Amino acid sequence: MSKRKQHAPEFKAKVALEALKGEETAAELASRFGMHTTMIHQWKRALLEGASGVFERGSKKGPEIGEERVKELHAKIGELAVANDFLSRKLKPWIGK
């Protein structure tokens, strides 16, 4: 069973820029770089969608989570902790601990 090949971001950018140039077809690029044309199209689309982020000003911020969402997540963590504790106590007779 083979693992998927992991490509460096620099390589992805290089391939996507070559695709944007339009001097070669996706099939030609795929044979040149040894990959499937679908990946080239995906990387090209990702480059086009994310290109505007290069020119944004200010620091890079992650998406802000509202206080209400934080409360919901804390409540869910509490529920899961209680369920986990309950199940571990119920499982002890079968595992012998």
N, C-alpha and C positions, 0 to 999 in steps of 0.2 A: 504494500500500500504506500503510495507516494504522498508526500506532503505538498501543499501548495507553495509555490515559489514566492518569497517575500522580496519585493523590490524597494530599493531606497527611494526616498522622495525626490532626490536629485535626478535619478534615472527616469522616474515617472514624468517629471517636469520636462526633461529632455525629449522624451518620446511625444508628449503632448504638444510641445512647441513645434516639433517636426511635423506633426499632423496638422497643426494650425497653418503652417507655411503653405501646405497644399502642393508642394513640389512632387510628392510621391503619394500614391494611393495608400489606403489603410492596409491593403493586402501586401503591398511592397514593404511598408514599414514593419508589418508583422513578420514577414520572412527575414527582414534585415535584423530585427531585434529578437527574434525567436519567441514570439508570443502570439496570442490570438487577437484577431481584429476587434473583438468585443471589448477587450481591455483598453485598447487604444482609443476607442470611441468613448468609453467611460472616463478615462483620464482627460481626454480633450474637453468633454462636457464639464468635468469638475474644475478644470483650469478656467474655463470661460465663466462659470458661475462664481468662482472664488477670486477672480482677478480684481474685482472692485475692492476687496478687503486689503489689498496691497496699498491702496491710496487713502485708507481711512486714517484719521488723526486720532491721537489719544492712545491711552494704554489699551491693551487687549483685555477685555473683561469677559468673564463667563456670563452665561445667562443668569439673571437675577431671579431668585426664588422668593415668592411672597411669604409673608409671615404665616398666612393661613395654610399654605402648602407645607411649611415646616412643621406646624402643629399636627397636620394630618400624618406626616411621615413619622413623627415621634410617637403618635398614637399607634400606628401600624407596627412600629418596632416593639412597643410595649406588648401588643397582642401576640406578636410572634414569639417574644421571649417567654410569655406565660404559656403558650401552646408548647413550646420547646421543652420547658421545665416539666409540664404535665406529662408529655409523651415520654420523656426520659425516665420519670418515676414509674410509669406504667410498663415500660420495657424492661426494667431491672429484673423482675422475676424470670424472664425468658433468657436473658444474657448472663445471669448469675453474678452480677456485680453488686 
